Amino acid sequence: MSTLVAQIAPQRSTQYSALADALAPQELLLSPLGQHITDMRRVEMGGEAYLRFDMPQEPDEDQARELGLLAMTQAFFVCYDRLGDVEGPLLRPIDPHVTRALPETLVTSRRYKGKTSELFTHFMCNIARFSSVPSGRPWDTLRVFDPLAGGGTTLFTALVLGASAAGVEKSATDVESTAAFVRNYAREQGIACHERQEKVRGVGKRWVYTIGKGKTQQCVLAHGDTADSAALISGFRPHLIVTDLPYGIQHKGELVSLLSSALPIWASLLPPGGAMVLAWESRPLARAELIALVESTSPLAVLQDPPYPDLAHRVDRVIKQRDVLVARHPRSPHGEDVRKGAIPGE
């Protein structure tokens, strides 16, 4: 048996002061390592917060990489309570073997009003991957779609992790400023980036980027209504959908109307085994109501085994309770894809 500790990520903003504390245990349990973890608990050492847990043996290189890709924890150690006559805890660092596909400044340097915490966006992307079939697929084989893309935080997070990404946003100002940011960032960082602009007849316009040399990544940024997502990102088949629903909606009828029309479209884009993660303010729309809405308007099945029901957390005085819902496109009882030709990962 091996004992490990993971440092809980410190918060960059007081607005999200309790975010990592609330979500780090759930992220670790939902990861591919979760099935091997026992006796997990929060501890403090040297004034810093850690998660302490046991595994049957020390992580191998693949498992160490999974640890290094987590959002809510940042440094990992094998922990010894005693070595010879020396009392512990004594910590030996674990090399996470992680190389980012693109610089993390792609996410952190993009600033705009209403931007979601980069840490939380990374968490949502991870939870989507962990909840898909198969959950251990490398990021560079995956495609992520944000149907309410805003200023592009989800897109850029997915690109940094190694995935290709697509997003739809109805605000022309947001889309144009995001497109300009991509161009300028790639030029300043010396990153190979080819841009193509296309009109999507009757529904909007999109920018298609091919990023990098050799094994390239694709980024599709579309201006239009999310109900037209199938046309706006035509040719881009996502494995994962990750989005932060609009905040500040006082009457849940408006949110219900948006989701009732959009959920069937979003779900139609996922292959069997694909996963969708939604974050939303749960005061106007309770969790049970959103679960019922997702399952009545789409073929997706909401995942409700622990720790999926335990992802709610406080953000600030405005967003008093944010929750996270995870749903997956069903597969047949024998594991085959239920739609001809739709293979997870194709």
C-alpha positions as CSV (number, residue, x, y, z in Angstrom):
1,M,0.0,0.0,0.0
2,S,1.3,3.5,-0.9
3,T,0.2,6.7,0.7
4,L,0.1,9.8,-1.5
5,V,-0.7,13.5,-0.9
6,A,-1.9,16.0,-3.4
7,Q,-1.6,19.8,-2.7
8,I,-5.0,21.5,-3.2
9,A,-4.5,24.3,-5.8
10,P,-4.2,27.7,-4.2
11,Q,-6.8,30.3,-5.3
12,R,-5.8,33.2,-7.4
13,S,-8.9,35.2,-6.5
14,T,-10.9,35.6,-3.3
15,Q,-14.0,35.2,-5.4
16,Y,-13.2,31.5,-5.8
17,S,-11.6,31.0,-2.4
18,A,-13.4,27.7,-1.6
19,L,-13.5,26.3,-5.1
20,A,-10.6,23.8,-5.0
21,D,-11.4,22.8,-1.5
22,A,-14.9,21.9,-2.5
23,L,-14.1,20.1,-5.8
24,A,-10.6,18.5,-5.5
25,P,-11.9,15.3,-3.8
26,Q,-14.6,14.8,-6.3
27,E,-12.3,15.4,-9.3
28,L,-9.8,12.8,-7.9
29,L,-12.5,10.2,-7.3
30,L,-14.0,10.6,-10.8
31,S,-10.5,10.4,-12.5
32,P,-9.3,7.0,-13.8
33,L,-7.3,6.7,-10.5
34,G,-10.5,7.0,-8.4
35,Q,-11.2,3.3,-8.5
36,H,-7.8,2.6,-6.8
37,I,-8.1,5.2,-4.1
38,T,-9.0,4.5,-0.4
39,D,-9.1,6.4,2.8
40,M,-9.0,9.9,1.2
41,R,-9.1,12.9,3.6
42,R,-8.1,16.5,3.8
43,V,-5.0,17.3,5.9
44,E,-2.9,20.4,6.5
45,M,0.9,20.4,6.4
46,G,3.1,23.4,6.8
47,G,0.0,25.6,6.6
48,E,-1.0,24.2,3.2
49,A,-4.1,22.1,2.4
50,Y,-3.6,18.6,0.9
51,L,-5.6,15.5,0.1
52,R,-4.1,12.4,1.6
53,F,-5.1,9.0,0.2
54,D,-3.9,5.4,-0.2
55,M,-3.3,3.4,-3.4
56,P,-2.3,-0.3,-3.8
57,Q,1.0,0.9,-5.2
58,E,2.9,4.0,-6.3
59,P,1.5,5.5,-9.5
60,D,3.1,4.3,-12.8
61,E,3.9,6.8,-15.5
62,D,0.4,6.8,-17.0
63,Q,-1.2,7.3,-13.6
64,A,1.2,10.0,-12.7
65,R,0.2,11.8,-15.9
66,E,-3.4,11.6,-14.9
67,L,-2.6,13.2,-11.6
68,G,-0.7,16.0,-13.4
69,L,-3.7,16.7,-15.6
70,L,-6.0,17.4,-12.6
71,A,-7.3,21.0,-12.2
72,M,-7.9,21.3,-8.4
73,T,-4.6,19.8,-7.2
74,Q,-1.2,20.9,-8.3
75,A,1.7,18.9,-6.7
76,F,1.9,15.3,-5.8
77,F,4.0,13.3,-3.4
78,V,4.5,9.9,-1.9
79,C,4.1,10.3,1.8
80,Y,6.1,8.5,4.5
81,D,5.0,8.7,8.1
82,R,8.5,7.5,9.2
83,L,11.8,6.7,7.6
84,G,14.0,4.9,10.0
85,D,14.3,7.0,13.1
86,V,13.0,10.1,11.3
87,E,9.4,11.0,12.1
88,G,7.3,12.2,9.2
89,P,5.4,13.2,7.3
90,L,8.2,13.1,4.7
91,L,7.3,13.8,1.1
92,R,8.9,12.6,-2.1
93,P,7.8,14.4,-5.3
94,I,6.0,12.5,-8.1
95,D,7.0,13.6,-11.7
96,P,3.6,14.1,-13.5
97,H,5.1,13.6,-16.9
98,V,2.8,16.3,-18.4
99,T,3.5,18.5,-21.4
100,R,0.9,21.0,-22.4
101,A,0.0,21.1,-26.1
102,L,0.0,25.0,-26.0
103,P,1.2,27.5,-23.4
104,E,-1.2,28.0,-20.4
105,T,-1.1,31.7,-21.1
106,L,-3.5,31.0,-24.0
107,V,-6.1,30.7,-21.2
108,T,-4.9,33.0,-18.5
109,S,-4.0,36.0,-20.6
110,R,-7.5,36.3,-22.3
111,R,-9.5,38.7,-20.1
112,Y,-13.1,39.7,-20.5
113,K,-16.1,40.6,-18.3
114,G,-17.9,37.5,-16.9
115,K,-15.0,35.1,-17.5
116,T,-15.3,31.9,-15.5
117,S,-12.4,30.7,-13.4
118,E,-9.8,29.0,-15.6
119,L,-9.5,26.4,-12.8
120,F,-13.2,25.6,-12.9
121,T,-13.2,25.4,-16.7
122,H,-10.3,22.9,-16.6
123,F,-12.3,21.0,-13.9
124,M,-15.4,20.8,-16.2
125,C,-13.3,19.6,-19.1
126,N,-11.7,16.9,-17.0
127,I,-15.1,15.7,-15.6
128,A,-16.4,15.5,-19.1
129,R,-13.5,13.3,-20.2
130,F,-13.7,11.1,-17.0
131,S,-17.4,10.6,-17.6
132,S,-17.1,9.6,-21.3
133,V,-16.5,6.2,-22.8
134,P,-13.7,5.3,-22.6
135,S,-12.6,7.7,-19.9
136,G,-8.9,7.2,-20.3
137,R,-8.6,8.5,-23.9
138,P,-5.7,10.9,-24.4
139,W,-6.7,14.5,-24.8
140,D,-5.1,14.7,-28.3
141,T,-7.6,12.2,-29.6
142,L,-10.7,14.2,-28.3
143,R,-12.8,17.1,-29.6
144,V,-14.6,19.5,-27.2
145,F,-17.6,21.7,-28.0
146,D,-18.9,24.7,-26.0
147,P,-22.3,25.7,-27.4
148,L,-22.4,28.9,-25.3
149,A,-18.7,29.9,-25.8
150,G,-18.6,33.5,-24.6
151,G,-15.0,34.7,-24.7
152,G,-13.6,31.3,-25.4
153,T,-12.3,30.1,-22.1
154,T,-13.5,26.5,-22.6
155,L,-12.1,26.4,-26.2
156,F,-8.7,27.6,-25.0
157,T,-8.6,25.3,-22.1
158,A,-9.3,22.3,-24.3
159,L,-6.6,23.4,-26.8
160,V,-4.0,23.7,-24.0
161,L,-4.9,20.2,-22.8
162,G,-4.4,18.9,-26.4
163,A,-7.9,18.5,-27.8
164,S,-9.5,20.2,-30.8
165,A,-12.3,22.6,-29.9
166,A,-15.3,24.3,-31.3
167,G,-17.6,27.0,-29.9
168,V,-20.8,28.9,-30.8
169,E,-21.6,32.3,-29.5
170,K,-24.4,34.7,-30.4
171,S,-22.5,37.9,-29.5
172,A,-20.7,39.2,-32.6
173,T,-18.5,41.4,-30.4
174,D,-17.4,38.4,-28.3
175,V,-16.7,36.2,-31.4
176,E,-14.8,38.9,-33.2
177,S,-12.6,39.8,-30.2
178,T,-11.9,36.1,-29.6
179,A,-10.9,35.6,-33.2
180,A,-8.6,38.6,-33.0
181,F,-7.1,37.3,-29.8
182,V,-6.3,33.9,-31.4
183,R,-4.6,35.6,-34.4
184,N,-2.6,38.0,-32.2
185,Y,-1.6,35.3,-29.6
186,A,-0.4,32.9,-32.2
187,R,1.7,35.6,-33.9
188,E,3.2,36.8,-30.6
189,Q,4.0,33.3,-29.5
190,G,5.4,32.1,-32.8
191,I,2.7,29.3,-33.0
192,A,1.8,28.1,-36.5
193,C,-1.8,29.1,-37.1
194,H,-3.8,29.1,-40.3
195,E,-7.2,30.9,-40.3
196,R,-10.1,30.4,-42.7
197,Q,-13.3,32.4,-42.6
198,E,-16.5,30.9,-43.8
199,K,-20.1,32.0,-44.2
200,V,-22.7,29.4,-43.0
201,R,-25.6,29.9,-45.2
202,G,-28.7,31.3,-43.4
203,V,-27.3,30.9,-39.9
204,G,-24.0,32.8,-39.4
205,K,-20.3,32.8,-39.9
206,R,-17.3,30.9,-38.6
207,W,-13.6,31.1,-38.2
208,V,-11.7,27.8,-38.6
209,Y,-8.1,27.6,-37.3
210,T,-5.5,24.9,-37.8
211,I,-3.0,25.3,-35.0
212,G,0.5,23.8,-34.7
213,K,2.9,21.9,-36.9
214,G,2.9,18.1,-37.5
215,K,0.0,16.8,-35.4
216,T,-2.3,19.9,-35.6
217,Q,-5.3,20.9,-33.6
218,Q,-8.5,22.4,-34.9
219,C,-10.4,25.3,-33.5
220,V,-13.8,26.3,-34.9
221,L,-15.3,29.6,-33.6
222,A,-18.8,30.3,-34.9
223,H,-21.1,33.3,-34.6
224,G,-24.8,32.4,-34.5
225,D,-27.6,30.9,-32.4
226,T,-26.8,27.8,-30.4
227,A,-29.9,26.2,-31.8
228,D,-28.1,26.2,-35.2
229,S,-25.0,24.5,-33.7
230,A,-25.3,21.5,-36.1
231,A,-24.9,23.7,-39.1
232,L,-22.4,26.2,-37.5
233,I,-19.9,23.5,-36.6
234,S,-20.7,21.1,-39.5
235,G,-17.8,18.7,-40.0
236,F,-16.7,18.9,-36.3
237,R,-18.0,16.0,-34.3
238,P,-17.4,16.5,-30.6
239,H,-16.8,13.7,-28.1
240,L,-17.5,16.1,-25.2
241,I,-19.7,19.1,-24.6
242,V,-18.7,21.5,-21.9
243,T,-20.6,24.8,-21.1
244,D,-21.4,27.3,-18.4
245,L,-25.0,28.3,-18.7
246,P,-25.9,32.0,-18.5
247,Y,-25.9,33.6,-15.1
248,G,-28.1,36.5,-14.0
249,I,-31.4,35.0,-15.3
250,Q,-34.0,35.9,-12.8
251,H,-36.8,33.8,-14.2
252,K,-36.2,30.2,-14.8
253,G,-38.6,30.2,-17.7
254,E,-36.0,31.9,-19.9
255,L,-33.4,29.3,-19.1
256,V,-35.9,26.4,-19.5
257,S,-36.9,27.8,-22.9
258,L,-33.2,28.0,-24.0
259,L,-32.4,24.5,-22.9
260,S,-35.7,23.0,-24.3
261,S,-34.7,24.1,-27.8
262,A,-31.0,23.6,-27.5
263,L,-30.6,20.3,-25.7
264,P,-31.9,18.0,-28.5
265,I,-29.5,19.8,-30.9
266,W,-26.5,19.5,-28.6
267,A,-27.2,15.8,-27.8
268,S,-27.5,15.0,-31.5
269,L,-23.9,16.0,-31.9
270,L,-22.5,13.5,-29.4
271,P,-21.5,9.9,-30.3
272,P,-22.7,7.1,-28.0
273,G,-20.5,7.3,-24.9
274,G,-19.9,11.0,-25.4
275,A,-20.4,13.2,-22.3
276,M,-21.9,16.6,-21.6
277,V,-21.1,18.8,-18.6
278,L,-23.3,21.8,-17.7
279,A,-22.6,24.3,-14.9
280,W,-25.4,26.6,-13.8
281,E,-26.7,28.7,-10.9
282,S,-29.1,26.4,-9.1
283,R,-31.2,28.9,-7.2
284,P,-33.6,29.7,-10.1
285,L,-33.5,26.1,-11.5
286,A,-33.1,23.3,-9.0
287,R,-31.0,20.3,-9.8
288,A,-34.0,17.9,-9.9
289,E,-35.7,20.2,-12.4
290,L,-32.6,20.3,-14.7
291,I,-32.2,16.6,-14.5
292,A,-35.8,16.1,-15.6
293,L,-35.4,18.7,-18.4
294,V,-32.2,17.0,-19.8
295,E,-33.7,13.6,-19.8
296,S,-37.1,14.6,-21.2
297,T,-35.7,16.6,-24.1
298,S,-32.7,14.5,-25.1
299,P,-31.5,10.9,-25.1
300,L,-28.8,11.7,-22.6
301,A,-28.7,10.0,-19.2
302,V,-27.8,12.1,-16.2
303,L,-25.1,10.4,-14.0
304,Q,-26.3,10.4,-10.4
305,D,-24.1,7.9,-8.6
306,P,-21.7,9.6,-6.0
307,P,-19.8,11.8,-6.3
308,Y,-21.8,13.3,-9.2
309,P,-24.5,14.7,-6.9
310,D,-21.9,16.4,-4.8
311,L,-20.4,19.0,-7.2
312,A,-22.4,22.1,-5.9
313,H,-20.3,24.9,-4.5
314,R,-20.6,28.6,-3.6
315,V,-19.0,31.2,-5.9
316,D,-19.8,34.7,-4.6
317,R,-22.5,37.0,-3.4
318,V,-24.2,37.0,-6.8
319,I,-23.8,33.3,-7.7
320,K,-24.6,31.8,-4.3
321,Q,-24.9,28.2,-5.4
322,R,-23.3,26.8,-8.6
323,D,-23.9,23.2,-9.5
324,V,-22.5,20.8,-12.1
325,L,-24.6,18.2,-14.0
326,V,-23.0,15.4,-16.0
327,A,-24.9,13.4,-18.7
328,R,-23.8,10.8,-21.1
329,H,-25.1,9.5,-24.4
330,P,-26.3,5.9,-23.8
331,R,-24.9,2.8,-25.3
332,S,-26.6,-0.5,-26.0
333,P,-26.6,-3.1,-23.2
334,H,-23.8,-5.0,-24.9
335,G,-21.6,-1.9,-25.3
336,E,-22.1,-1.5,-29.1
337,D,-22.9,2.0,-30.5
338,V,-26.6,2.4,-30.9
339,R,-26.2,4.5,-34.1
340,K,-24.7,3.0,-37.2
341,G,-21.3,4.4,-37.8
342,A,-21.1,6.4,-34.6
343,I,-18.0,5.2,-32.8
344,P,-16.7,7.1,-29.8
345,G,-13.4,8.6,-30.8
346,E,-14.0,8.4,-34.5
